[in-house]
Amino acid sequence: MVLKNFMGNRYLLVFFILLFSCNKKQPLIFEEPEEIKAKEKITIKPSEFLYGINLDSFDYSTHKIKWGQSFSDILSKNGVSNQKIYDASLSARGIFNLNKIKKGNSYTLFFEKHSKKLSHFIYQSSKYDYVICRVHPEVTFSKVDKQISYIEKEITGNIQSSLYLSFSENNYPIDLVNLMVDVFAWQIDFFRINPGDSYSIVYTEEIIEGEFVGVNRIKAARITHNDKPYFAFAYDQGLGYDFFDDEGKSLRKTFLRAPLKFYRISSKYKKRRFHPVLKRYRDHLGTDYAAPRGTPIVTVADGKVVEARYGRNNGYFVKVRHNNIFTTQYLHMSKFAKGIRPGKAVKQGDVIGYVGSTGLATGPHVCFRFWRNGKQVDPYKQNDLPEGEPVLNNHWNAFNYIKEKYYKKIEG
């Protein structure tokens, strides 16, 4: 009995010695079952879309339109029947002219993965939209406008030789040059810009799919010429945006300064000019604007077409009567714009023809002639042409708000 008690106490003593001799607490570890270890997480890849089409079910390829390639050629070579091509052409009417598919523009073809049949033809008609033609299983045709974001930007610069070169050196949008020339056409002669002139512009950029695609419009601008600042503020009085100076006077005349947007003056109004074709001196009672063949020619003011015909010396020309005082004429066109004929009413900026070299001309240009009270005059010396409407009284407070908002940004 004593021996049994001793043995029991001895084992109890060993247990306590082992228990209290440990310096660190050891955590209990439970092994994860092998089946849980082996289990992997399953991730589902999200579907990708292109032009709103789920790529899970389609393969696609993108190409460029080649010279002479047509809509029907592309579809036919990819297995589309003549009947479906005809149906697609009918569906396109009133939506997009398939004859205007241009060389170099992109198009994308979608093929069903299971059948390998062509299902969609998508054509980039412009940087702002695309057309989508579905040919399988049924034929549909639609035009889709891309989503545009607008970002306000500010730029400033100094001019050393020309506004164009200043923009080019600073990597500013070249589109803005032509907009600036339009805005300040009657305030500044951009052919006489001086070194040291400067500018500041607030404008909006158009962004599509994260990329710059163009200039939307100028909101406010200043150009300092010969140490004199000229201001322009865009404001809409209910008839669309127009530009006004800091006193609310319209910068627009009832006449545009030139009948072309992109041009250079190759010959000014001048008495006794040596004629390059006739090889003799004679009066040159017009202003010649050199431009690439096919450049659109616009009427400089509202009016009515009184002549649109071919003349031996003038080539194809259009004459527009604006009122009882002013008439303008546009010579050496390659062709008339659609619908231009005597009696046609035209608005300022309407395209009336295209630059050519018909008649007595050595190269593509438009000779612009300006009549005042039946006499041909130099348009650049007509300093009393009627001005556009100033800011109206009931718009003055709103205009002032816009002016103050942008004035500090462009004052220089």
C-alpha positions in Angstrom: 0.0 0.0 0.0 2.8 2.4 0.8 4.6 1.4 -2.3 1.5 2.0 -4.4 1.1 5.5 -2.9 4.8 6.3 -3.5 4.6 5.3 -7.2 1.5 7.4 -7.8 3.0 10.4 -6.1 6.2 9.9 -8.1 4.3 10.1 -11.5 2.4 13.1 -10.2 5.7 14.8 -9.3 7.2 14.2 -12.7 4.2 15.7 -14.4 4.4 18.9 -12.4 8.2 19.2 -13.0 7.6 18.9 -16.8 4.7 21.4 -16.7 6.5 24.2 -14.9 9.9 23.7 -16.4 8.7 25.1 -19.8 9.9 28.7 -20.4 7.6 29.4 -23.4 4.0 28.6 -24.1 3.6 26.5 -27.2 0.4 27.1 -29.2 -1.7 24.3 -30.2 -1.4 23.6 -34.0 -4.2 22.0 -36.0 -3.2 20.6 -39.4 -5.5 21.7 -42.2 -7.1 18.8 -44.0 -5.4 17.8 -47.2 -8.6 18.3 -49.2 -8.9 21.9 -48.1 -5.2 22.6 -48.9 -5.7 21.3 -52.4 -8.8 23.3 -53.0 -8.1 26.3 -55.4 -10.1 29.6 -55.8 -12.0 29.8 -59.1 -11.9 33.4 -60.6 -14.4 34.3 -63.5 -12.8 36.5 -66.1 -15.2 39.3 -67.0 -16.5 39.4 -70.6 -14.9 41.9 -73.1 -16.9 44.0 -75.4 -16.0 45.8 -78.6 -18.5 48.2 -80.2 -21.0 46.7 -77.8 -20.5 43.2 -79.1 -19.6 40.4 -76.5 -16.3 38.9 -77.6 -17.1 35.6 -75.8 -19.0 34.6 -78.9 -17.1 36.3 -81.7 -13.7 36.6 -83.3 -12.8 39.8 -85.1 -10.2 41.4 -87.3 -9.6 45.1 -88.2 -8.4 46.4 -91.6 -8.0 49.5 -93.7 -10.1 50.3 -96.7 -7.9 49.9 -99.8 -8.1 51.9 -103.0 -11.1 50.9 -105.1 -12.5 48.6 -102.3 -16.2 48.8 -101.7 -18.7 47.7 -99.1 -20.1 44.9 -101.4 -16.5 43.7 -102.2 -15.7 43.2 -98.5 -18.9 41.4 -97.7 -18.8 39.2 -100.8 -15.2 38.1 -100.2 -16.3 37.0 -96.7 -19.1 34.8 -97.8 -22.1 37.1 -97.6 -24.7 36.4 -100.3 -25.7 38.9 -102.9 -29.2 39.0 -101.5 -28.0 40.0 -98.1 -25.6 42.6 -99.6 -28.5 44.1 -101.4 -30.7 44.1 -98.3 -27.9 45.8 -96.3 -27.6 48.5 -99.0 -31.3 49.2 -98.7 -31.1 49.3 -94.9 -28.3 51.9 -95.2 -30.4 54.4 -97.1 -31.0 57.5 -95.1 -28.3 56.5 -92.6 -25.1 56.4 -94.5 -24.0 56.7 -98.2 -22.0 53.5 -98.8 -20.4 55.1 -101.8 -18.6 57.4 -99.5 -16.4 54.7 -97.9 -12.9 56.2 -98.0 -9.5 54.7 -98.6 -7.5 54.5 -95.4 -10.5 54.4 -93.0 -10.7 51.5 -90.6 -13.3 48.7 -90.6 -13.8 45.7 -88.4 -15.3 42.3 -89.2 -16.9 40.0 -86.6 -17.3 36.3 -87.1 -19.3 33.9 -85.0 -17.0 31.5 -83.2 -19.1 28.4 -83.7 -20.1 28.9 -87.4 -17.3 31.1 -88.6 -19.9 33.2 -90.5 -19.5 37.0 -90.9 -22.0 38.6 -88.5 -21.1 42.3 -88.4 -19.3 44.9 -90.5 -18.3 48.0 -88.6 -16.9 51.1 -90.5 -15.3 54.1 -88.9 -17.2 56.8 -90.8 -15.5 59.6 -88.9 -13.7 60.3 -85.6 -17.1 61.1 -84.1 -19.2 58.1 -85.2 -19.2 54.7 -86.8 -21.7 52.6 -88.8 -22.6 49.0 -87.9 -24.1 46.6 -90.3 -25.3 43.2 -89.1 -25.6 40.6 -91.8 -26.3 37.4 -89.8 -28.7 36.1 -88.8 -30.7 39.1 -90.0 -29.7 42.3 -91.7 -29.8 45.6 -89.8 -27.9 48.9 -90.3 -27.3 51.8 -87.8 -25.1 54.7 -87.1 -23.6 55.2 -83.6 -22.3 58.5 -82.2 -19.3 58.1 -80.0 -19.4 59.6 -76.5 -17.5 62.9 -76.4 -16.1 64.5 -73.2 -15.2 68.2 -73.2 -12.3 69.5 -71.3 -11.6 73.2 -70.8 -7.9 74.2 -71.5 -5.9 77.4 -71.3 -2.9 78.2 -73.5 -0.6 81.3 -73.8 2.2 82.1 -76.2 4.4 84.7 -77.8 4.7 85.2 -81.6 8.1 85.5 -83.3 7.1 85.1 -86.9 3.5 83.8 -87.3 0.6 82.5 -85.2 0.9 79.2 -87.0 4.5 78.7 -86.2 4.0 79.7 -82.6 1.3 77.0 -82.2 3.4 74.4 -84.0 6.4 75.1 -81.7 4.3 74.8 -78.6 2.4 71.7 -79.8 -0.9 73.5 -79.5 -3.9 72.3 -81.6 -3.4 73.8 -85.1 -7.2 73.9 -85.5 -7.2 76.8 -83.1 -5.2 78.9 -85.6 -8.1 79.0 -88.1 -10.6 79.7 -85.3 -8.5 82.6 -84.0 -8.3 84.0 -87.5 -12.1 83.8 -87.8 -12.7 85.4 -84.5 -10.3 88.4 -85.0 -10.6 88.6 -88.8 -11.7 92.3 -88.9 -9.6 93.4 -85.9 -6.2 92.1 -87.0 -4.4 91.5 -90.3 -2.7 88.2 -89.5 -0.4 88.7 -92.5 1.2 91.6 -90.6 1.8 89.9 -87.2 4.9 91.4 -85.5 7.5 89.7 -83.3 6.6 90.2 -79.7 2.8 89.9 -80.3 1.2 87.5 -77.8 -2.0 85.6 -77.2 -4.0 83.8 -74.5 -6.9 81.4 -75.2 -9.5 79.5 -73.2 -11.1 76.7 -75.3 -12.6 73.3 -75.0 -11.1 70.1 -76.3 -13.1 67.1 -77.5 -12.0 63.8 -76.0 -13.1 60.4 -77.3 -12.0 57.2 -75.6 -9.3 59.1 -73.7 -7.8 60.7 -76.9 -7.9 64.2 -78.2 -9.9 64.4 -81.4 -10.4 68.1 -82.0 -11.2 71.6 -80.7 -14.9 72.2 -79.9 -14.8 76.0 -79.6 -13.1 79.1 -78.2 -14.6 80.4 -75.0 -12.4 83.5 -74.6 -9.3 84.9 -76.2 -6.9 87.8 -76.2 -4.3 88.7 -78.8 -1.9 91.6 -78.2 -0.8 93.2 -81.5 1.5 96.3 -81.6 1.1 96.5 -77.8 -2.7 96.8 -78.0 -4.8 94.0 -76.5 -7.9 92.7 -78.4 -10.4 90.6 -76.5 -13.1 88.1 -77.6 -15.7 86.5 -75.4 -18.1 83.8 -76.7 -21.7 84.5 -75.8 -25.1 83.2 -77.0 -28.0 85.6 -77.2 -30.3 83.0 -78.5 -29.1 82.6 -82.1 -25.9 80.6 -81.4 -22.5 81.6 -80.1 -21.0 84.9 -81.3 -17.9 86.8 -80.2 -17.9 90.2 -78.5 -15.2 92.5 -77.2 -14.8 93.6 -73.6 -17.4 96.4 -74.3 -20.0 94.1 -75.6 -19.5 95.1 -79.3 -19.8 92.3 -81.9 -16.5 91.2 -83.5 -18.4 89.9 -86.5 -19.2 92.0 -89.5 -22.1 91.3 -91.8 -19.4 90.2 -94.2 -16.7 87.5 -93.7 -13.2 88.7 -94.4 -12.5 86.0 -96.9 -14.4 83.3 -98.9 -12.0 80.5 -97.8 -11.0 79.2 -94.4 -7.6 78.0 -95.5 -5.8 80.3 -97.8 -3.0 82.7 -98.7 -3.4 85.9 -100.6 -1.5 85.4 -103.9 -2.5 88.7 -105.4 -4.3 91.8 -103.9 -6.7 94.3 -105.5 -4.3 96.5 -107.6 -4.4 98.9 -110.4 -2.1 97.9 -113.4 -1.0 94.4 -112.4 1.0 92.3 -114.9 -1.3 89.5 -115.9 0.5 86.1 -115.8 -1.6 84.6 -118.6 -2.2 87.6 -120.9 1.4 88.8 -120.4 0.4 92.4 -120.2 -0.5 95.1 -117.6 -4.1 95.5 -116.7 -6.2 96.4 -113.7 -6.7 93.5 -111.2 -10.0 94.4 -109.4 -10.2 91.4 -107.2 -8.3 89.6 -104.4 -6.8 86.2 -105.3 -6.7 83.5 -102.6 -4.5 80.5 -103.4 -5.8 77.2 -102.0 -5.7 73.5 -103.0 -8.1 72.4 -105.7 -11.4 71.4 -104.3 -11.3 73.7 -101.2 -14.8 74.8 -100.4 -15.7 78.4 -101.3 -18.3 80.1 -99.1 -20.4 83.2 -99.6 -19.2 86.0 -97.3 -22.7 87.3 -96.4 -26.4 86.5 -96.8 -27.8 87.1 -100.2 -29.3 85.7 -103.4 -27.4 84.1 -106.3 -27.8 86.2 -109.4 -25.3 84.4 -111.7 -23.8 80.9 -111.7 -22.3 80.0 -115.1 -19.2 79.6 -117.1 -17.3 82.5 -118.7 -14.4 82.4 -121.0 -12.1 84.5 -118.8 -13.8 83.9 -115.4 -14.3 80.2 -115.7 -17.0 78.8 -113.5 -18.2 81.7 -111.3 -20.9 82.6 -108.9 -22.2 86.1 -108.3 -24.2 87.0 -105.1 -26.3 90.2 -104.5 -26.4 90.9 -100.8 -28.5 94.1 -100.8 -29.0 97.2 -102.9 -25.4 98.3 -102.1 -23.1 95.2 -102.0 -22.5 92.4 -104.5 -19.7 89.7 -104.5 -18.3 87.4 -107.1 -16.2 84.2 -106.9 -14.2 83.2 -110.0 -12.3 80.2 -111.5 -14.2 77.5 -109.6 -13.7 73.8 -110.4 -17.5 73.3 -110.0 -20.5 74.7 -108.2 -21.8 73.4 -105.0 -25.0 71.2 -105.2 -28.1 73.3 -105.6 -26.3 76.6 -106.5 -28.2 78.3 -109.3 -29.6 81.8 -110.0 -32.4 82.7 -107.6 -31.0 80.5 -104.8 -31.0 82.2 -101.3 -27.7 81.7 -99.5 -26.6 82.4 -95.9 -23.2 83.7 -94.7 -20.8 80.7 -94.7 -22.8 78.5 -97.1 -20.6 76.6 -99.6 -21.3 77.8 -103.1 -18.4 76.2 -105.0 -15.0 74.7 -105.0 -11.5 76.1 -105.8 -10.3 75.4 -109.3 -8.4 77.0 -112.2 -11.0 77.4 -114.9 -10.9 80.4 -117.2 -7.7 82.6 -117.3 -5.9 81.1 -114.4 -2.4 79.6 -113.9 -3.2 77.6 -110.8 -5.9 76.7 -108.3 -7.3 79.8 -106.6 -10.4 81.9 -106.2 -10.6 85.5 -107.4 -12.9 87.3 -105.0 -14.5 90.5 -106.3 -16.4 93.0 -104.2 -18.9 95.6 -105.6 -20.2 98.6 -103.7 -22.9 100.7 -105.4 -22.0 99.0 -108.8 -18.3 99.7 -108.6 -15.6 97.2 -107.9 -13.6 98.1 -104.7 -10.9 96.7 -102.4 -12.8 94.7 -99.7 -9.9 95.3 -97.2 -10.4 99.0 -97.4 -14.1 99.0 -96.6 -13.9 100.1 -92.9 -17.5 101.0 -92.5 -19.1 97.7 -93.3 -22.2 97.0 -91.1 -21.4 95.3 -87.8 -23.2 92.5 -86.1 -25.6 93.0 -83.2 -23.9 94.1 -79.9 -24.9 92.5 -76.6 -28.6 93.3 -76.1 -29.7 95.1 -72.9 -31.5 92.1 -71.5 -28.4 90.0 -71.9 -25.9 92.5 -70.4 -25.7 91.0 -66.9 -25.3 87.5 -68.2 -22.6 88.6 -70.6 -20.7 90.5 -67.9 -20.7 87.3 -65.8 -19.1 85.4 -68.6 -16.6 88.2 -69.3 -15.5 88.5 -65.7 -15.2 84.7 -65.4 -12.6 84.6 -68.2 -11.0 88.0 -68.2 -8.5 87.2 -65.5 -7.5 84.1 -67.4 -6.6 85.8 -70.6 -5.7 89.4 -69.7 -1.9 88.6 -69.9 
